[in-house]
Amino acid sequence: MKKQFFALAFSVAVLSAHSAATAPSYKDPVDTPALNTIKSRFGEVINLANRHDINALHEMFWQSPSALLVAKSAIPSEGNWAGYWGNQAIDRKLRDIAASGPVVLSPDLSRLKVVGLTSDVAESYAPVTIAVSYAGQDGTPKPFLMILTWINVSNEWKIASEIILPVPPAPAAK
């Protein structure tokens, strides 16, 4: 019985060591310096938005008709939230939001996550509290998720899409 136990234990140890040795290790397709650059660029986006610097925000975006901003809509026919495609639509939406009054974005940078999707595309995610008085919002800080897709254009990381999602309130306890 002891021999069978030791044989089984030895087999498990060998198989575990083999699995660990042959398991592929994940390597992010974007190197660490580039991921750190994107984290820094995320901070720039927040600062520019809080200052209402629409011209500088314009430069942060990929200059393409495929650039996307998903944000609160003020137009009932668009629904409550909508996608704004292309730089002119993004600039117009950002100007409208900035003109509505103070906008304060407060990200939880301890939860900022940046990952590479390919060598030229990355994604960032962070919970953000936003206080804004746009499209019927009352300026009360509310929780959102901010998800940005970044594209490397001529060795500069640009925003390809910015998706801001409201976090719904937790269901009431029963």
N, C-alpha and C positions, 0 to 999 in steps of 0.2 A: 504494500500500500504506500509506504514511504517512497519507494522508487517511482511509483506512478505520479505521486504528488510533485516530486522534484523534477521529473521529466516534463510534467505539465507546466510547472513554474518556469523551467528553463525555456520551453517553447514559447511561452507568453513573452518572456523577456527578450528573446531573439526576435520575435515578430514585432514587438513594440519598437525595438531599436531599429529594425529594418524599415518600419513604417515612418519613423521619425527621420531617418536618413534619406528616404526616397520621397517624402512629402514635399511638393513644390512650395517654396517660400515665396510670399507675395513681394513684389518689388513695384512700388508706385512708378508709373510711367513718367511722372514729372519729378525732377530731382528736388532735394530739400531746399536749396537756395531759391528755386522758382516758387515752391510752395510758400516759403517765407515772404517772397515778393508779393504773392497774391494776398497773403494775410495783411500785409502792409497796405496794399491797394484797397482792400476791404475797408480798413480804417479810414483811408482817404475818402471813399464813397460816403461813409457816415458823416465825416466832418464837412464835406461839401454840401450834403443834403441839409445838415443842420444850419449851414450858413446861407442856404438858398442860392448857391453858386451854380446856376443852371449851365452857364457856359463851360465851366470846368467839368461838370458832370457830363456834358455833351462829349467832351474829349475822352472821358473814361469809357464810353461805349464804342463798340465795334461800329464802324461807319458802313452800314449795310442795311438794305431793305429787310433783311432777315433778323435784325436786332429786335429784341422783344422786351417789353415792360408789362407785367401783369400788376394791376393796381385797382383801387376803388374807382368806380365809375360814378359820374354825376349825371349821366344821361340814362333815364329809365329804360329806353329801348335796348341799351347795351347790357342790361342786367345790373346786378349789384357790383360785380367785379368784371373786368374785361382785359383783353390783351391789346396792346398798342404796338403795332409793327412798324419798324423803320424809324430812322432818327428824327424826322419831322414830327411824327406822332408822339414819340417819346418826349421830345423837347416841349411840345405843346402841353402834354399831360403834366410834366414836371413844373412848367411855368404856372399852370392852373393851380396845382397843389400849393406851390410856394406863395401864390397871390392870395390864398385863402386865409393866411395868418401864420402864426408860429408853427413850425414843424420841428419836433424834437425826437430823434431816433436815439435810443439807448440800448446798444447791443450787449448781450452777455458774452463778452469776449472769452471767458473761461470755457464756453461751449462752442466757440468758433471751430469749425472743422473744414479743412481744405484737402481735397483728394484729386489726384490726376485721373482723368478718364482715358486720355491718350497723351502722347508727348506734347500735343499742342492744345489740349482742351482739359480744363479742370472745373471743379465745382466747389463752391463754398456754401456753408450752411451755418446760420446762427439764429437763436431766438433774439428777438428785438422788441423792446417796448416802444411804441410810437404814440406820441401825442400830436394830434392834428385836427384842425377844424374844417376839413374838406368834405364836401358832398354829404352834409348832414351829420358828420361826426362832431362831437361836442368838445373836443380838445382833451378829454380824459385819457390818460395813458392806458393803452391796451396792448395785450400780447400779440405778437405776430411771429411768423417764421420768415426769414429772408434767405432765399436760395438764389445764388448767382452762378451762372455758367460763364466761364472765362475762356477766351480764345487767344492764343499767342499770334499776334499779327506784327510782323517785322520786329521780332524780339521784344515786343511790349504786350503785356497782358491787358486785354480789353474785355469789357462786359458784353457777352453775346446775349444773355437774357438775365433779367432781374424779376424774380417772382416773389411777391410779398403776399403771404397768406395769413388771414386772420385766424387766431386760435380761438375756437369756440369755447364758451364757458363750460366748465365741468357740469355734468348733469347733477341736478339736485338730489341729495340723499333721500332715500325713501324711508 
